[in-house]
Amino acid sequence: MGSLYIDCSLGVSGDMLVAALLDAGADSAALDRALSSLSVADEFEIAISTVTKAGMRACDFDVVLRHGHETHDHDMAYLHGHGEDRCGRAHEHAHEDDGHHCCEHAHAREHAHGHEHAHGHEHARRHEHHHEHRNLHDVMAIIDSAQMTQSARAIAARAFEILAQAEAQAHGLPVDQVHFHEVGAIDSIVDIVSAAVLADSLDPDAVYATPLADGHGTIRCQHGVIPVPVPAVVNICRACELPTSHLDVEGELVTPTGAALIAALDARRAPDFPYTILATGMGAGKRGYSVPSLVRVHRIERARGRGPQPHV
């Protein structure tokens, strides 16, 4: 019992939140049951490891797609243009400290792999026709196939509804005409289902979160260069009244999936009462910015007053 307090002061993404919940003691057996029961379970594998960020131990959660199910975030070149940065210089790949990336309409993943990739941007383009675009109905059918509690299912469904509304607004389309790219990819479905199951397994009385801290600058998506925060994140924060803050960091620190999960968990602002920390989990991202990619989850309970001490 108790409550959850999610520290998003360095940003938030789906995989980072899943990793932090696991590290905080959420039910990994419930996660295994849910993921193995998904109708798309044969399309991915899960890799969970321990990494070090800024000298701190953290959990890393990665979704590895199987045979032929390509992700389009093979390397940073795809996100920033054909192997060049915004000034036309060769762009170095930086996977080791990542958890954030381009908006969903870039066909990008919620998290880039931390290991080296032999495939480049041209390979991703050649496989683009294999990528399955899913609408909200398709995604809901996948969620319905999972073995999880009704409350966890409601969190996952709500997260995708929030994303669909944000995408529809960004593209000027009705919700039923939105086809998910990054958000509808298998790895992001796994992230959202995983976060919903793990948060639900902790049975919190309430969920709190700090303001979502994002960076600045621009990123390149399939449709061109767009500003940070990306439109879907802006739409989610506005529609769900999520407080935000700004870090002097060039790059995308808050992803649409991360923001949608915070909203779907109905996170309140930081607790205004004294509390005791029962457990803490650290979730690592995979990109290298000037700040470490980390999300921290505290399991807390309201502090009990000591009261007067008896005289001896």
C-alpha positions as CSV (number, residue, x, y, z in Angstrom):
1,M,0.0,0.0,0.0
2,G,1.1,3.6,0.4
3,S,1.6,5.9,-2.5
4,L,3.9,6.4,-5.5
5,Y,6.0,9.5,-6.0
6,I,7.5,9.7,-9.5
7,D,10.5,12.0,-9.9
8,C,10.5,13.3,-13.5
9,S,13.0,16.1,-12.8
10,L,15.3,14.6,-15.5
11,G,12.5,13.7,-17.9
12,V,10.4,10.6,-18.4
13,S,9.9,7.9,-21.0
14,G,8.0,4.6,-21.1
15,D,11.0,2.3,-20.7
16,M,12.5,4.5,-17.9
17,L,9.3,4.4,-15.9
18,V,8.9,0.6,-16.3
19,A,12.5,0.1,-15.1
20,A,12.0,2.3,-12.1
21,L,8.8,0.5,-11.1
22,L,10.6,-2.8,-11.3
23,D,13.5,-1.5,-9.3
24,A,11.1,-0.2,-6.6
25,G,9.8,-3.7,-6.1
26,A,6.8,-4.0,-8.4
27,D,5.5,-7.5,-9.2
28,S,7.7,-9.0,-11.9
29,A,5.7,-12.2,-12.0
30,A,2.6,-10.2,-12.9
31,L,4.6,-8.5,-15.6
32,D,5.7,-11.9,-17.0
33,R,2.1,-13.2,-17.1
34,A,0.8,-10.1,-18.8
35,L,3.5,-10.0,-21.5
36,S,3.5,-13.7,-22.2
37,S,-0.3,-13.6,-22.7
38,L,-0.2,-10.7,-25.3
39,S,-1.5,-11.7,-28.7
40,V,1.8,-10.3,-30.1
41,A,4.0,-12.1,-27.6
42,D,5.9,-13.9,-30.3
43,E,7.2,-10.6,-31.7
44,F,9.4,-9.5,-28.9
45,E,11.7,-10.4,-26.0
46,I,12.5,-8.5,-22.9
47,A,16.0,-7.6,-21.6
48,I,16.3,-6.3,-18.0
49,S,19.8,-5.3,-16.7
50,T,21.6,-3.1,-14.2
51,V,23.5,-0.1,-15.5
52,T,25.3,2.8,-13.9
53,K,24.3,6.4,-14.6
54,A,26.3,9.3,-13.1
55,G,27.8,6.8,-10.7
56,M,24.4,5.6,-9.6
57,R,23.0,2.0,-10.0
58,A,19.8,1.9,-12.1
59,C,17.6,-0.6,-13.8
60,D,17.4,-0.8,-17.6
61,F,14.3,-2.2,-19.4
62,D,14.6,-3.0,-23.1
63,V,12.2,-4.5,-25.6
64,V,14.0,-6.5,-28.3
65,L,11.9,-7.1,-31.4
66,R,12.1,-10.5,-33.1
67,H,12.4,-11.7,-36.7
68,G,11.4,-9.2,-39.2
69,H,9.7,-6.8,-36.9
70,E,12.0,-3.8,-37.4
71,T,12.2,-0.7,-35.2
72,H,13.0,2.5,-36.9
73,D,15.2,3.9,-34.2
74,H,18.3,1.8,-35.2
75,D,20.6,4.8,-34.7
76,M,20.6,8.4,-33.9
77,A,21.2,9.3,-37.6
78,Y,17.6,8.4,-38.3
79,L,16.4,10.9,-35.7
80,H,18.7,13.7,-36.6
81,G,18.8,13.3,-40.4
82,H,20.9,11.2,-42.7
83,G,24.0,10.8,-40.5
84,E,24.4,14.5,-40.0
85,D,23.4,16.9,-37.3
86,R,21.5,20.2,-37.8
87,C,24.8,21.9,-38.9
88,G,25.5,19.3,-41.5
89,R,28.3,17.6,-39.5
90,A,28.7,13.9,-39.1
91,H,26.6,12.8,-36.1
92,E,28.0,10.5,-33.4
93,H,25.7,7.8,-32.2
94,A,25.1,8.0,-28.4
95,H,23.1,5.0,-27.2
96,E,24.7,4.6,-23.8
97,D,22.5,7.0,-21.9
98,D,19.2,7.2,-23.7
99,G,15.6,6.9,-22.9
100,H,14.1,9.6,-25.0
101,H,13.7,10.1,-28.7
102,C,11.7,11.4,-31.5
103,C,7.9,11.9,-31.7
104,E,5.7,9.0,-32.6
105,H,5.0,10.1,-36.2
106,A,8.8,9.5,-36.9
107,H,8.3,5.8,-36.8
108,A,10.8,5.9,-33.9
109,R,10.9,3.7,-30.8
110,E,10.2,4.9,-27.3
111,H,13.8,3.9,-26.5
112,A,16.8,3.1,-28.6
113,H,18.8,-0.1,-27.9
114,G,21.8,0.4,-25.6
115,H,23.9,-2.0,-27.7
116,E,25.6,-1.3,-31.0
117,H,23.5,-1.7,-34.1
118,A,24.9,-2.8,-37.5
119,H,21.9,-1.5,-39.3
120,G,21.8,2.1,-40.5
121,H,19.2,4.5,-41.8
122,E,19.0,3.1,-45.3
123,H,18.4,-0.4,-43.8
124,A,15.5,1.1,-41.8
125,R,14.1,2.7,-44.9
126,R,14.2,-0.6,-46.8
127,H,12.2,-2.3,-44.1
128,E,9.7,0.5,-43.6
129,H,7.1,-1.3,-45.5
130,H,7.3,-4.2,-42.9
131,H,6.3,-1.9,-40.1
132,E,2.7,-2.4,-38.9
133,H,0.7,0.7,-38.4
134,R,-2.0,0.2,-35.9
135,N,-5.0,2.3,-35.1
136,L,-6.5,2.7,-31.7
137,H,-8.9,-0.2,-32.2
138,D,-6.0,-2.5,-33.1
139,V,-4.1,-1.4,-30.0
140,M,-7.1,-1.9,-27.7
141,A,-7.5,-5.4,-29.0
142,I,-3.9,-6.2,-28.1
143,I,-4.4,-4.8,-24.6
144,D,-7.6,-6.8,-24.2
145,S,-5.6,-10.0,-25.0
146,A,-3.3,-9.6,-22.0
147,Q,-3.8,-11.4,-18.7
148,M,-3.9,-8.5,-16.2
149,T,-6.3,-6.9,-13.7
150,Q,-9.1,-4.7,-14.9
151,S,-7.5,-1.7,-13.2
152,A,-4.2,-2.3,-15.0
153,R,-6.0,-2.7,-18.3
154,A,-7.8,0.6,-17.7
155,I,-4.5,2.4,-17.1
156,A,-3.0,1.0,-20.4
157,A,-6.2,1.8,-22.4
158,R,-6.3,5.3,-20.9
159,A,-2.7,5.9,-21.9
160,F,-3.4,5.0,-25.5
161,E,-6.5,7.1,-25.6
162,I,-4.5,10.1,-24.4
163,L,-1.9,9.4,-27.1
164,A,-4.5,9.1,-29.8
165,Q,-6.1,12.4,-28.9
166,A,-2.7,14.1,-28.9
167,E,-1.8,12.6,-32.3
168,A,-5.1,13.5,-33.7
169,Q,-4.7,17.1,-32.6
170,A,-1.1,17.3,-33.9
171,H,-2.1,16.0,-37.3
172,G,-5.5,17.7,-37.6
173,L,-7.3,14.3,-38.0
174,P,-10.2,12.6,-36.3
175,V,-9.1,10.1,-33.7
176,D,-10.4,7.1,-35.7
177,Q,-8.1,8.1,-38.6
178,V,-4.9,8.2,-36.5
179,H,-2.6,5.4,-37.3
180,F,0.0,4.9,-34.6
181,H,3.6,4.7,-35.8
182,E,6.0,4.8,-32.8
183,V,3.2,4.6,-30.3
184,G,1.6,1.7,-32.1
185,A,4.9,-0.2,-32.4
186,I,5.2,-3.4,-30.4
187,D,7.9,-2.1,-28.1
188,S,5.8,0.9,-27.0
189,I,2.7,-1.3,-26.5
190,V,4.9,-3.4,-24.3
191,D,6.1,-0.4,-22.4
192,I,2.6,0.9,-21.7
193,V,1.2,-2.5,-20.7
194,S,4.3,-3.1,-18.5
195,A,4.0,0.2,-16.7
196,A,0.3,-0.3,-16.1
197,V,0.7,-3.8,-14.7
198,L,3.6,-2.8,-12.5
199,A,2.1,0.3,-11.1
200,D,-1.2,-1.5,-10.4
201,S,0.7,-4.3,-8.7
202,L,1.9,-1.9,-6.0
203,D,-1.8,-0.9,-5.3
204,P,-1.0,2.7,-4.5
205,D,-3.4,4.9,-2.6
206,A,-2.4,7.8,-4.8
207,V,0.2,8.6,-7.4
208,Y,2.2,11.8,-7.3
209,A,4.7,13.3,-9.8
210,T,7.1,16.2,-10.1
211,P,6.6,18.5,-13.1
212,L,7.8,16.9,-16.3
213,A,11.2,18.5,-17.1
214,D,12.0,18.8,-20.8
215,G,14.8,20.2,-22.8
216,H,14.9,22.6,-25.7
217,G,16.0,22.8,-29.3
218,T,14.7,20.8,-32.3
219,I,14.6,17.2,-33.4
220,R,14.1,15.7,-36.8
221,C,11.2,13.5,-37.4
222,Q,9.9,11.8,-40.6
223,H,7.9,15.0,-41.5
224,G,10.8,17.4,-40.8
225,V,12.4,19.4,-38.0
226,I,10.1,20.1,-35.0
227,P,10.6,21.9,-31.7
228,V,11.1,20.4,-28.3
229,P,8.8,19.7,-26.5
230,V,7.3,17.8,-29.4
231,P,3.7,18.6,-30.3
232,A,2.3,15.4,-28.9
233,V,3.9,16.1,-25.5
234,V,2.6,19.7,-25.6
235,N,-0.9,18.4,-26.4
236,I,-0.9,15.8,-23.6
237,C,0.4,18.3,-21.0
238,R,-2.2,20.9,-22.0
239,A,-5.2,18.5,-22.2
240,C,-4.3,16.6,-18.9
241,E,-3.1,19.7,-17.1
242,L,0.3,18.2,-16.4
243,P,2.8,20.7,-14.9
244,T,6.0,21.1,-16.8
245,S,9.4,22.6,-16.2
246,H,12.4,23.5,-18.4
247,L,16.0,22.3,-18.2
248,D,18.8,24.0,-20.1
249,V,19.5,20.8,-22.0
250,E,19.4,20.4,-25.8
251,G,17.3,17.4,-26.5
252,E,14.0,15.7,-25.9
253,L,13.7,14.6,-22.3
254,V,10.0,13.8,-22.2
255,T,8.5,11.4,-24.7
256,P,4.8,11.2,-25.6
257,T,4.5,7.8,-24.1
258,G,6.1,8.9,-20.8
259,A,3.8,11.9,-20.6
260,A,0.7,9.8,-21.4
261,L,1.6,7.3,-18.7
262,I,1.9,10.0,-16.0
263,A,-1.5,11.3,-17.1
264,A,-3.1,7.9,-17.2
265,L,-1.8,7.2,-13.7
266,D,-3.8,10.3,-12.7
267,A,-0.6,11.7,-11.0
268,R,-1.1,14.5,-8.6
269,R,1.4,17.2,-7.9
270,A,4.1,16.6,-5.3
271,P,2.7,15.5,-1.9
272,D,2.1,18.4,0.5
273,F,2.5,16.3,3.7
274,P,5.5,14.7,5.4
275,Y,6.2,11.2,4.2
276,T,8.4,8.2,4.9
277,I,10.2,6.6,1.9
278,L,9.6,2.8,2.0
279,A,11.5,1.9,-1.2
280,T,13.1,3.7,-4.2
281,G,13.6,2.5,-7.8
282,M,15.8,4.0,-10.4
283,G,15.0,3.6,-14.1
284,A,17.7,4.3,-16.7
285,G,17.3,5.8,-20.2
286,K,19.7,5.1,-23.1
287,R,20.7,8.5,-24.6
288,G,23.6,10.7,-23.8
289,Y,22.6,14.3,-22.8
290,S,24.3,16.7,-20.5
291,V,22.2,15.3,-17.7
292,P,21.7,11.6,-16.9
293,S,18.6,9.9,-18.2
294,L,17.0,8.7,-15.0
295,V,13.5,8.4,-13.5
296,R,13.1,7.8,-9.8
297,V,10.1,6.2,-8.2
298,H,9.6,6.4,-4.4
299,R,7.1,4.2,-2.6
300,I,6.0,6.5,0.3
301,E,3.6,6.6,3.2
302,R,2.4,9.5,5.3
303,A,4.8,10.0,8.2
304,R,3.3,9.3,11.6
305,G,3.8,11.8,14.4
306,R,6.0,10.7,17.2
307,G,3.8,12.3,19.8
308,P,5.0,13.3,23.3
309,Q,7.7,11.0,24.8
310,P,6.8,9.4,28.1
311,H,8.6,10.6,31.3
312,V,10.9,8.1,32.9
